[in-house]
Amino acid sequence: MDNLRWIVILLLFPYHTLLIYSGIGSYYFHVANNIFADTFILIFAPWFMQLLFVIAGIATFYSLKKRNITQYLKERVSKLLIPLIAGMILVIPFSVYFVFLFYGYTGNFIDLWISIFTNPDHIVGIFTTSNHTAIGWSLPIGPLWFLLYLFIVSLLALPLILNHDKQNYIIKKFTIPKLLLMVFPLTIGNYFLNIFPEKSIIGFFLLFVFGYFLLSDDTVQQKLEKHRWPLFISFIILLTIYIQLVLGGIGSSTNTTTATSLSLSTIIYGFLANSYINLIMWLGMLGIIGMGKHYLEFKNKATIYLSSVSFPIYIFQIVWINMFTYYIIKWIPNQIAIQVILIMVLSFIMTIINIEVIRRIPLIKTLFGMKN
């Protein structure tokens, strides 16, 4: 699980970089519509952040074997809530600053930082391209939504966790078909409480709970390992079909839907499409955990280090990606491949240097939940 976590978090470097060149989704910058970037985003968008919530649920199961509830809550505050607040104040404004410079801002950072917290509505949507909004929210949270959601989900799950018998034999009787049926509550749950655009707090809560109650069980993990190839191949097939459908639909007239055209058939179609995406996601969870159980049960100095800094990497990567995007696009125009490579490599290097500097400053290290 540690290896899966840091692998997913490292995927943020190519993912956030290629969002800059993709017409799918949204990001701080948008400079091109590249088919390779679109394909990459579609491969990972349906499942990779969702996997982090499943892993968090599994990790909570093991964490509570060594901690009581009070210790667990203190850890959630120190590892999630405090870094979230520190990141919103000290990290996200820097990442936003380079976006504002890119779109023509001529003021200084301090003025922008003050505006973000004193008059956030003033900066919402200030810079727009033809089909993208550079700044699309008033809360300076960016990718730190993950810390916010995980903190909320951790608290919401506590009443269930406190009343749970971890030796419940019913869990051990969960077969692969029964596990697959969990896609139905996920599909329904993902319709509700979208606090952040397209990110349902109910959907992530269910993933966390399924991780804690179901996928943390050794017997269930052994079943996933045994059936890893059928699960993983099914996931790849459905994902490939999904990519072909989405890429085939790009450029079609999808923005002409009005309120009067929201017929029953439209709602049913939307539900079926959502169900298909959730099936891809859940199959991905099961298949990837099964593959991880078989192939990622190892550790060395590199994996131990990456596991220890995975959360700080998540917090700080956005600043360096945005900074290098701003400069490299100006310095090397019209060279997308070179731009992508340089942004990814340099931002990764500077993120690690950033972490190594901060972890030597006691107060700052504590603010970002970092240990020795």
Stockholm file with secondary structure:
# STOCKHOLM 1.0

chainA/1-372         MDNLRWIVILLLFPYHTLLIYSGIGSYYFHVANNIFADTFILIFAPWFMQLLFVIAGIATFYSLKKRNITQYLKERVSKLLIPLIAGMILVIPFSVYFVFLFYGYTGNFIDLWISIFTNPDHIVGIFTTSNHTAIGWSLPIGPLWFLLYLFIVSLLALPLILNHDKQNYIIKKFTIPKLLLMVFPLTIGNYFLNIFPEKSIIGFFLLFVFGYFLLSDDTVQQKLEKHRWPLFISFIILLTIYIQLVLGGIGSSTNTTTATSLSLSTIIYGFLANSYINLIMWLGMLGIIGMGKHYLEFKNKATIYLSSVSFPIYIFQIVWINMFTYYIIKWIPNQIAIQVILIMVLSFIMTIINIEVIRRIPLIKTLFGMKN
#=GR chainA/1-372 SS CHHHHHHHHHTHHHHHHHHTTCSSSCCSCCCCCCHHHHHHHHHHTTTHHHHHHHHHHHHHHHHHHHSCHHHHHHHHIIIIIHHHHHHHHHTHHHHHHHHHHHTTCCSCHHHHHHHHHHCHHHHTTCSBCSSCBSSCCSSTTGGGHHHHHHHHHHHHHHHHHHTCCTTCHHHHTCCHHHHHTTHHHHHHHTTSCCSBTTBCHHHHHHHHHHIIIIITSHHHHHHHHHTHHHHHHHHHHHHHHHHHHHHHHTTSCCSCCCGGGCCHHHHHHHHHHHHHHHHHHHHHHHHHHHHHHHHCCCCCHHHHHHHHTHHHHHHHHHHHHHHHHHHHHHHSTTCHHHHHHHHHHHHHHHHHHHHHHHTTSHHHHHHTTCCC
#=GC SS_cons         CHHHHHHHHHTHHHHHHHHTTCSSSCCSCCCCCCHHHHHHHHHHTTTHHHHHHHHHHHHHHHHHHHSCHHHHHHHHIIIIIHHHHHHHHHTHHHHHHHHHHHTTCCSCHHHHHHHHHHCHHHHTTCSBCSSCBSSCCSSTTGGGHHHHHHHHHHHHHHHHHHTCCTTCHHHHTCCHHHHHTTHHHHHHHTTSCCSBTTBCHHHHHHHHHHIIIIITSHHHHHHHHHTHHHHHHHHHHHHHHHHHHHHHHTTSCCSCCCGGGCCHHHHHHHHHHHHHHHHHHHHHHHHHHHHHHHHCCCCCHHHHHHHHTHHHHHHHHHHHHHHHHHHHHHHSTTCHHHHHHHHHHHHHHHHHHHHHHHTTSHHHHHHTTCCC
//
